[in-house]
Amino acid sequence: MPSPSPRAFGYTPPAQPDFFVQTPVSVVRCRTLTPIQKTTYDVLRSYADAEGYAYLGQTRLAAEVGCSERTEGQEVTNLVAGGLVT
């Protein structure tokens, strides 16, 4: 069975090469982190500047992760409590 094209999911690949976010293997393999927490971590890293600060509003973060702002706020709080973000 052929795989669906990325466009079937509403994703259009960029015309030029894009950059990648490197996630530590310990985060990828962590069984106690939810998929939303892992995706939130990745999105925050994608916006981080050279010093590691990400200036991203909760509305945009929730939209990029694909969840509600309330859920996103809870997950960021969990990531802070777990020491993954400050």
Phi, psi and omega per residue, in radians:
M1 nan 2.192 -3.124
P2 -1.240 2.614 3.097
S3 -1.301 2.524 3.084
P4 -1.192 2.636 3.139
S5 -1.235 2.675 3.110
P6 -1.000 -0.532 -3.131
R7 -1.155 -0.401 3.112
A8 -1.141 -0.377 3.139
F9 -1.741 0.140 -3.127
G10 1.442 0.282 3.138
Y11 -1.860 2.234 3.056
T12 -1.996 2.017 -3.140
P13 -1.039 2.538 3.136
P14 -1.148 2.671 -3.139
A15 -1.195 -0.560 3.139
Q16 -1.964 2.822 3.118
P17 -0.971 2.460 -3.142
D18 -1.797 2.907 3.067
F19 -1.631 2.937 -3.098
F20 -2.087 2.711 3.038
V21 -1.801 2.258 3.085
Q22 -1.669 2.095 3.114
T23 -1.830 2.305 3.105
P24 -1.011 2.461 3.130
V25 -0.993 -0.584 3.136
S26 -1.093 -0.540 3.083
V27 -1.354 -0.793 -3.122
V28 -1.022 -0.720 -3.053
R29 -1.608 -0.039 -3.101
C30 -1.182 2.086 -3.090
R31 -1.407 -0.239 -3.129
T32 -1.587 -0.230 3.064
L33 -1.486 2.406 3.100
T34 -1.389 2.817 3.055
P35 -0.999 -0.630 3.113
I36 -1.154 -0.698 3.109
Q37 -1.121 -0.731 3.137
K38 -1.155 -0.729 3.133
T39 -1.183 -0.702 3.086
T40 -1.029 -0.797 3.116
Y41 -1.013 -0.794 -3.142
D42 -1.113 -0.773 -3.126
V43 -1.128 -0.759 3.100
L44 -1.050 -0.736 3.111
R45 -1.116 -0.593 -3.126
S46 -1.178 -0.415 3.125
Y47 -1.708 -0.077 -3.063
A48 -1.187 2.427 3.072
D49 -1.484 -2.997 -3.078
A50 -1.066 -0.472 3.124
E51 -1.582 -0.057 3.113
G52 1.645 0.116 3.130
Y53 -1.581 2.375 3.089
A54 -2.040 2.083 3.138
Y55 -1.761 1.525 -3.003
L56 -2.405 2.245 3.127
G57 -1.305 2.742 -3.114
Q58 -1.128 -0.596 3.135
T59 -1.107 -0.833 -3.139
R60 -1.183 -0.718 3.128
L61 -1.046 -0.810 3.129
A62 -1.081 -0.714 3.136
A63 -1.123 -0.724 -3.122
E64 -1.266 -0.557 3.104
V65 -1.359 -0.548 3.121
G66 1.626 0.667 3.114
C67 -2.475 3.093 3.134
S68 -1.313 2.806 3.103
E69 -1.111 -0.643 3.137
R70 -1.100 -0.838 3.116
T71 -1.065 -0.753 -3.121
E72 -1.075 -0.734 3.112
G73 -1.057 -0.714 3.119
Q74 -1.153 -0.717 -3.103
E75 -1.226 -0.650 3.073
V76 -1.118 -0.735 3.081
T77 -1.015 -0.727 3.106
N78 -1.138 -0.701 3.125
L79 -1.163 -0.641 3.079
V80 -1.139 -0.809 3.137
A81 -1.062 -0.609 3.137
G82 -1.437 -0.071 3.095
G83 1.448 0.159 -3.140
L84 -1.416 -0.516 3.072
V85 -2.354 2.755 3.099
T86 -2.149 nan nan
